[in-house]
């Protein structure tokens, strides 16, 4: 399992926020980071529902907490 970090692939907050705002990159980066952490179910949920409420929640949590919050820890 990969080491968990606060942002996408260990990038800084601003770059990760920009990636999270763009729907396609948020979908891809979100799924890849979940799979890298060994969270297969969370990665699959991210792939299936990535363009819906999951995307909006990621942006809101990231702006409020200055880091990516792992909402689903499955």
C-alpha positions in Angstrom: 0.0 0.0 0.0 1.1 3.5 -0.8 1.8 6.1 1.9 -1.3 8.2 2.5 -0.8 11.9 1.8 -3.1 14.9 2.3 -3.2 15.8 -1.4 -3.2 14.2 -4.8 0.1 12.3 -5.3 1.9 14.4 -2.7 1.4 17.6 -4.7 0.9 20.9 -2.9 -2.5 22.3 -2.0 -2.9 24.8 -4.8 -2.1 22.2 -7.6 -4.4 19.6 -5.9 -7.2 22.2 -5.7 -6.9 23.0 -9.4 -7.0 19.3 -10.2 -10.1 18.8 -8.0 -12.0 21.7 -9.6 -11.6 20.2 -13.1 -14.1 17.3 -13.3 -12.1 14.9 -15.4 -8.9 15.2 -13.5 -10.7 15.0 -10.2 -12.4 11.8 -11.3 -9.1 10.2 -12.5 -6.9 11.5 -9.6 -9.5 10.5 -7.0 -9.9 7.0 -8.3 -6.2 6.5 -8.8 -5.3 7.7 -5.3 -7.9 5.5 -3.7 -6.6 2.5 -5.6 -3.0 3.4 -4.6 -4.1 3.5 -0.9 -5.5 0.0 -1.3 -9.1 1.1 -1.0 -10.6 -0.9 -3.9 -14.3 -0.3 -3.0 -13.7 3.4 -2.5 -11.9 3.5 -5.9 -14.8 1.8 -7.6 -17.3 4.1 -6.0 -15.2 7.0 -7.2 -15.1 5.6 -10.7 -18.9 5.1 -10.8 -20.1 8.2 -9.0 -17.2 10.5 -9.6 -19.0 13.2 -11.6 -21.9 13.5 -9.1 -22.0 14.5 -5.4 -18.6 12.9 -4.7 -16.9 15.6 -6.9 -18.8 18.4 -5.2 -18.1 17.0 -1.7 -14.3 16.7 -2.5 -14.1 20.4 -3.6 -16.1 21.6 -0.5 -14.0 19.5 1.9 -10.7 20.5 0.2 -11.5 24.2 0.5 -12.7 24.0 4.1 -9.9 21.8 5.4 -7.0 22.7 3.1 -6.5 19.0 2.3 -8.3 16.1 0.6 -10.6 14.4 3.1 -11.1 10.7 2.5 -14.8 10.5 3.0 -15.1 6.8 2.3 -12.6 4.7 4.2 -13.6 1.3 2.9 
